[in-house]
Amino acid sequence: MEKKHIGWIGTGVMGLNMAMRLLDAGYALTVYNRTASKAQPLVKKGARLAVSPAEVAETADIVFTMVGYPKDVNEVYFGSNGIFSTARTGQLLVDMTTTEPSLAIKIAEKAGAIGAAALDAPVSGGDIGAQKGTLSIMVGGEESAFREALPYLQVMGKNITLEGKSGAGQHTKMANQIVIAGTMGGVCEALLYGRKAGLDLTRLVDTIKAGAAGCWTLDNLAPRIIAGNYNPGFYVDHFVKDMGIALDEAKRMKLSLPTLALVNQLYVAMQGHGRGKMGTQALVLALDDLNGSGLFGLKEQK
């Protein structure tokens, strides 16, 4: 297969590792990040640094985006120096940001109008999955575009599924985040309970993850909580953004999701305490505060 030139926009916690995997696989990359210094690890390994999303789109055959919020996605695609100012017929645009399904549809419609194609392809698996190339990737869009993107997505992920038309990838990611919200709450409450009861938390996690309680959060984030490590694999701020989108979509569909709403409020309270840049596993601190127990603390913050 011909190795096309790839454009990559967004080199945060997730995007940097995902782009690095493509670079290590031998693809030529042009990269852009609003804070240019965050793209330097890629530049040092041979990527070319662009000064705008428009420059990335001007040179690349396929453009991947992995930014923070819907407003960032909108600016990257539709801004005066955005992708659509230089995008062309035959190009493939893949937004891997978790964002609004309606925005994914808007991007796909604009791409189609100029003879390009667009996919929404949000991911799950955290910083560990991004580093190891084991992400779950949920894709919305046309099958022909999906087939074109698949070899590149396979460098970054292991479970890659075309969920339906444009927006379906984002809807699937919302379902994913609803599960994670409930699971994270359960894991943090279990650890709080276990510590109060005087249990060895490592032994506790090893025991219960082998049974029906087993889940990704127990495997990957519970050990960080036990170590007092609340550094981000996924930011609290970004999770609040995701839960807000899910709650808005639920409201639009006239669905009540009380568990999601409760967990969202706990995370919003964390933002109020200045913890928005911590990892999502820091939810245990909010529960600790709620109980006034002082059972967990900050031991390894950077």
Disulfide bonds with the S-S distance in Angstrom:
none
